[in-house]
Amino acid sequence: MSANEFDLESYLAYRKHLVDEYLKEHIHFPPEFARLKEAAEYAVFSGGKRIRPILCMASCEAVGGDIASVMPFACAIELIHTYSLIHDDLPAIDNDKLRRGKPTVHLVFGEAIAILAGDAILTESFRLASDISLWEDIYSHEALDAINLIAQKSGANGMAGGQSLDVLWEGKDADEQKIWQIYNGKTAALIEAAVLTGARLSGATAQEIDCLKLYAHNTGLAFQLKDDILNETGDAKKIGKSTGTDRARAKPTLIKALGIEECKKRLEELTQNALNAIQNFSASADPLRAIAKYLAQRES
């Protein structure tokens, strides 16, 4: 089956279901801390697309792996993404009022509980990934390597570092190189973690890893660039959050630096780069190909 014939809608829907069910079964927020548990679950089960864990599963399949073996790690990455959204939405950072069409966590539960819920979700992600009872056909050194990679891409050398630059350059004239650095940290890093984790845990060769790293890097940059385009030109109802906020806050975006039309061209280039990176993979990589195209064409 070619990528053009691939049923991405069904693929995404089924794997989103798998992620949702796995999270419901395996994450644990103590009931005695009822308000914290409520806030954490409000964030985790707010209707996200689950793109990052699905990419982890797709890269696993692309190299002939079994998705059951990567589920704890894929879902851990989704939890890290979720905590980052809670903190990004806080008044001290983006001060967003809507996320996925619902009031943001700090508006519903207050800033203090929102911060603590984010902390709890982040910690739960590593508890989940390090739960030996959930490892299926995974050796301990492989699991530790995956956890280490996820930590690197989530922290100061990845997502948190990129987000810090995003905050520090707000209201300033960042050049194109600096903006790409921000995109690479705050968005592409965790997508790289998802793709590489799925591949590494599934016995990918060094050559396959190199190709998938290039795919993930370009897909991650395209993902953030598309987000910025949607913030400027998208439909707030479809997106599920306010638009025009990047411009209002003078965020360091390529929209501001290059203009909307040039950004659309760059988006096409990044997507094609991602597809070229895995052109020698078999049809087992069709989900990765279809996801890259979808992320560039989405309206939300």
N, C-alpha and C positions, 0 to 999 in steps of 0.2 A: 504494500500500500504506500503510495507517495504521500508527501507532506500535504499536498493539495487536497488529497482525499481523506486525510486523517480527521477523525471526529473529535476535535479538541473539546468541544462543549461537554460531551459525555465523559471524556477523559478527566477534565478538570472537576466536574461535578462528583464523579465517583471517588476520586482521590481526596477531594475536600471532605467528603463524607468519612473516608477512612481516617483522616487527620482529626476531625471533630470527635469521632467515636473513641479514638485512641486517647485523646486529651481528656475526655470525660471519664474514661476508665482509669487513667494512670496518674493524673495530677491530683494533689491533695493539699487543700487549704483547710486548716483545722476549724471545725465548727464553733469551738469555744471563742474564737476571735471572729465573731459573726460579721461585723461590719467590714473587716479586712477581707474576709472570704467573699462577701457579696461584691465588693469593689473589684477584686481580682477576677472573679468569674464574669462580672459584667464586661470587663475588658477582653478577656480571653474568648468569650463566646458572643462577640458583638457582630458576627457576620463577615469576618475577613475572608478574602479569597484564598488564603493559604498558599500563595504563590511560592514562597521559599521552601516549605516542606515538599511541595509538589515538584519543584526543581530538583530537590535532593533525591526524590524517588525516581524522577525521570532520568537523571544521570546514572543512577544505579542500574536502571533497566537498559540504558544505552550501552553499558559494558557487560551486560549479561547477568546482572545480580538479581537477588530476590528482595523486593521492597520490604518484606517483614523484618529483614536484618537491619535496616536503616531507620525504622520508624521512631525509636527513642530519640535518635539524634536529629531527625527531621523535625519532630515535634518540639524538641528543645530549642531549635533555631526559631521556630514560630513563636515560642514564649519570649525569647530574647527580643524579637521584633515587636511583640506586643508591649513589653515593658517600655521599649524605647518610644513607642507612640504615646503612652501615658505621660512620660516625662517631656517629650517634645511639645505636647499640647499645653503644658503648664504656663501660667502667666509669665514666668521668668524667662521662658524660651519663645514659643510661638503664640501663646495665648489664644489658642483655637477654641471655638465654642462647639463645633460639631466634628464628629468622627464617624464615618460610615452611616451618616444620616441620624445619629443619636447624639445627645449631649455628651461632651467629653467627661472623662472620669472625675476630674477635679470639680466640675460644676455640679455633679450629682452627689459626690461624697466628700467634697472639701479637699483643699490642697494637701493637707497633712496625710490623710488617708490615701490620696492618689499617689503621693510619693512613696508611701510605705507599701502600697499594692504593687507598684512598679518594682520595688526592691524584692518583694516576696516572689513575684513572677520570675524575675531574673534568677534568683536563687533556686527556685523550683526547676528552672530549665536545666541547671547542672545536676541537681538531684536526679532528675529523670534520665539524663544522658549517662550518669554514672551508676545507675541501678543495674548491678550485675545480673539480677534475675530476668532482666528484659533483653539481654544480649542474646541474639540468635545467630549461631555460626560466626561469631565474632571473637577473635582472640583479644586478650586484655591489652596487649601493646597496640593493637589496631584501634581499640576503643579509646585508649588514652591519647593516641595521636589525633583522633577525631576531636576529642574534647579540647585538646590543646589548640588545634586549628580554629575551632569555634570561638574559643576565648580570645585568641589573637585578633580575629576579625571583628570581634564585638567590642573590644576595649580601646585603649589609647592608640593602638596601632591600626585601628579600623574605624568602626562606627562611632564610638564615643569621641575619638580624635577628630573625625570629620565633622561631627556635630558641633564640637567646640569651635572649629574654624568658621562654621556657618554662623554661629552666634557672634564671634569676634569681628567678622567682616560685615556684619549688618550695618547698613548706612554708609559703607565705604565703597570706593571704586576698585573692586577686585579685578585683576586682569584674567584673561582666559585660562592661563595655566593654574592660577590659584583656584578658580572655580572648578576646574576638572579635578583638582586635588580634593576639594570639598566633596564633590560628587562621588569620587572614588572611595572616600572614607565613609561618609554617612549612609551610602546606599549600596554601592557596588561590592564593598567588602563582605557584607553578610550574604549577598547573593553568591559570591565566590565561595564562601564557607559552605553554603548549601550544596552547590554543584560538586565541589571537590570532596566533600564528606561522602556524598552518595557514591562517587566514583572510587575513592580510596577504600572504602569499606567493602566494595564489591570486586576487588582484585584488578582494578584498571592498570594497564601498563603505563610506563613512564611517558610514552608518546601520547597515549590517550589522555593522561592527566594534563599534559602541556596544551593539547587542543581544547580540552574542556575548561582549562583556566582562561584561555583566550576568549572562548565563548562566553564564560561567566562575566569576565571583565567588561566586555562590550555590551552584553545584555544588561548588566547592572548600571552602566552609564546611561544606556538608552532608557532604562526604567526611570531614572531620576530626571532625565531631560524631558521625557514625556509627561511626568508629573508637573514639571514647571510649565510646560505648554498648556496643560489642562488647567492649571491655576490661573493662567492668563486668559484662555479662550474657552474653557470648558463650561458645561452646564452644572451648576451647583447641585441641582437635584439628582443628577446622574452620579456625580462624584461623591455626594454624601458629605461634603464639607464646603466651607465658604471659598469663593474664588476671589482673585484679585488681592489676596493677602500678601503675596510675595512683593508685589509692587508697592503696596501701602507701607510695608515694613522696610522697604529698600533692601531686600534680601540679595545676597550675591548669587545671581543666576545668569545663565547664558542668554536668557531672554533679554535681560538688562544690558549685557555686554555686546551681544551680536544681533539682536532683533529676532523676531518670530520666524521670518522666512528662512533665515540662515540656520536657525535651530532645527527647523523641519528637515532641512537638507542633512544636517549633522545626524539627526535621528535615523534617517534612511541609511546613512553610511555606517553607523554603529550596528544597526540591525544586520546589514549585509556582511559586515566583518564577523559578527557572531555566527551567521550561517556558513560563511566560508571556513571558519575554524573547525567545523564538524562535517565538512562536505564529504570526507572519506569514510564517515561512519555509516553503518548499515541502516536499514529501515527502523531498527530498534531505537534510533535517535530521532525519529520523526516527532515524538512529543516535544523534545527540546527545540526542534526547528519551528514547530507550530507555536510554541509558547513565546519564542523570540518575536515572531511576527505579531502575535496577539498583543504583546506588551507595547509594541510600537503603534498599534492601530486602535487600542482600547479607548473608550469614551469615559471610563471611570477608574 
